[in-house]
Amino acid sequence: MNNFGAYLRCKRKENMTQRELAKKVGVGYPYISKLENNIEPPPSEELLLKLTKVLKLDQDEIFLHANKLPGDIKTLLLAEPRILKILRALSKVEGPSFLLNHIEELVNSEEDFFWYLFNKNDRNILLIDPETSEIVDANREAANFYDIPTKKLKNMRITDINILSEKEIFEEMKKAKMVLKNYFNFKHRKNNDKIVNVRVKSLPILIKGKPHLYSVIEENKIS
């Protein structure tokens, strides 16, 4: 799948002209022509996502034709190194399609699969909206760590837990969202106002097209 130009031309002709597409994704139409004729290499991830939305394409399909990995997949591999080990193991198995067929049944719904991994993870994980600081979800391990029921955690904001000022917290979330920084040392407030030192690995991930922070929290026991 390396003829990105032919793929883009085919999908674009089903919907609109080059000028119309260029206007909708915010580029000059000569650039679209160059892409379709393979004069320019496949575009950036940002533009690929815009093309996906405007042309109503399958995101994985367009990234495969562009010979690129979507950012959320890179993020997942960084956040879950075990997945990389599984992929390496699969590459060494004879006839991996047999196993892949069974895995495909499990991942019928990619969103269901994400939540399966999220809830089954044995680390403390919070899913945070960086625009509002809302805790969108928390797995059971995180609820146990903070000694706060999951339902209550999901009605809280990270600003209720992190003892930094709200302004400082939003500045740090912005760094994580832009991948300028992914590891942080904070003081978090557990139930009954107990303060603990924590190390947080926070990575941006898309859920239903909206950016969230996938944050893994570990207590940093300073001797």
N, C-alpha and C positions, 0 to 999 in steps of 0.2 A: 504494500500500500504506500507507494512513494510518489505517485503522480497526483500531487495535491492540486495542481492547476486544473486538470481534467475533472477531478472530483468537484471542485468548487464551481466550475463552469456548468456542469450538469445540474447541480443543486440550485444554482442561482437562476438558470434559465427556466426552471419550473416555477419560479416565483416573481422575478422582476428583471429589469435591465441593470447593466453595470452602473449607470448613473444613479439609479434608485438605491441600489445596494450601498454604493459609496456614500451617499447622503445619510443613509440610516445608520451606518457604522462610523461615520465621521472621518472619512479619508477621501482623497481625490480619486475620481473614477479611473484615471490612467494607472493608478496603483492596482486597482482591481484587475484591470486588463493585464498588467504585468504578472500578477499572481496567477491568473488563469493560463497564461502562456509560459509559466515556469521561468520567467525572466527574473522574478524576485523569489527568494526562498519563502517557505511557509511563514506566516506572520507570528507576532508575539502571542502569548497566552491571552492577554487582555483582548486582542482583536479576535482571536479564535472564539472566545466566549461571546463576543458581540455577534459574530457570524452565526454561532450556534443559536442564539436567541432570535435574531432577525429572520433567519432562514428555517427556523424550527427544526434543527438538526439534532441527531444523537450526539451528545458531547464526546463520548468515548470514540465514536466513529471518526469524527472530524480530527481529533487529536491523533488517532492512529494514522490517518492519511497524511497528517503533518509530521509524522514521525516524532511525536513529542508526548511527554507524560503530563497529564493535568496536574495543576498545583496541589489540589486536594489529595491526589494519590501520593505525590512526593511527601506531603505533610504526614499522611497516614504511615508511610514507610519509616519516616523519622520518629514518629510518635510510638510506633509499634514495630520495633526491630524483629520481633518474632515472625512477622508476616514475611519479611525478606528471607528469613531462614526457611520458611515453608516453601517459598517460591524456588529457592535454590535446591531444596530437596526434591521438589516436583520435577525440576529440570534433569535430575539424575535418574528418575524412575523410568523404566522401560514402559512404553505405551501409556504416557501420562494422561492421555485423553480419557482413559477409563476412570481415573480418579477425578479428573476435571468434570466429567459428566455428573458425578455424585455431588461435587462441590457446587456445580451450577444449580442443582436442585435446591440446595441450601440458600443460595444467594439470589433466588428468583426475584426477590425484591431487595434492591441494594440498600434501601433505607432500613428495612427490617434487619438486614445483616449488620449494618452499622450499629443499630441499637442493641443487637445481640452481643456484639463485641464490647460495646460500651458497658452494658449491664453485667457481663460475665467477667470483666477485667478485675484482677485482684489488687489493682492500685487505686488510690483515691483520685477520682476524676470529676471535675466540674466542667460543664459546658456553659460558656459565658457569652452574652451578647455584648460586644465591645462598644456598641453605640449607647447602650442604656445602663450597662453594668449588671443587668439582671442575670441571675443564675437560672438558665433555661432548663438545665437538668443536672442531676447529681446521682452517681451510682451508689449502691449500697455501702461500698467501702468508704466513700467520702462521708456518708451520713454517720457511719460508725466512728470515723476519725473525729468529726466535729461534735459528735454526740448530739446531733440535731436530726430529727426525723426528716426523711427525704421530702415529704410533702411541704414541710416548713422551709427547708432549704430552697426549694423551687419557688418560694414566694419571697425570697430574700435577694439582695444585691451583693456583689462582691465587696462593695463599700461598707456593708454591715459586718464583714469578716476581717478585711484587711484594715489595719489600724492607721495606715497612711491617710493623708487628707484626700478628699474626693478628687481634687485637681491632680495630685500626684498619681493617683491610681489610674485616671484616664490617660495621663501621659505615658505610663508604663504599658497600658493596654494598646495604645497606639503603636508603640514600638514593636509589640508582639504581633499585632495585625499586619504591620509592614515588614515583618521578619527582620527588623533591625536588631532585635535582641529576643532571645527565647528562654533564657534561664534567669530567674529572679530569686532574690532572698528577701523574704517578707516576715512580718510578724502577723499572725492570724489569731483572731479571737474565736475560741471554741465556746461550747455551752458553759453557762455559769461564769462568763467573762474570763475564763482561763486563757492566757496569752502564750502562744508557742511560736518558736522559730520554724519557718518552713522554707523549703526550696521548691520552686515552682517551674515546671517546664511547660510553656504555653505556646501553642502553635495554631495558626489560622487554618480553619477548615470550613468548607461550604456545606450548609445544610439547606436543602430546597433553594439553592441559589443565593442564600444570605450568609455573609461571613460570621463565624463564631470563633471563639477561642477554646481549643481543646486543652484543658489545663490539668496536668498531673501534679499532685501535691504530695510531698514527702516531708515528714518532720525532720528538721535539722537539729539534731541533739548536740548542742555545743557544750563541750566539757569545761 
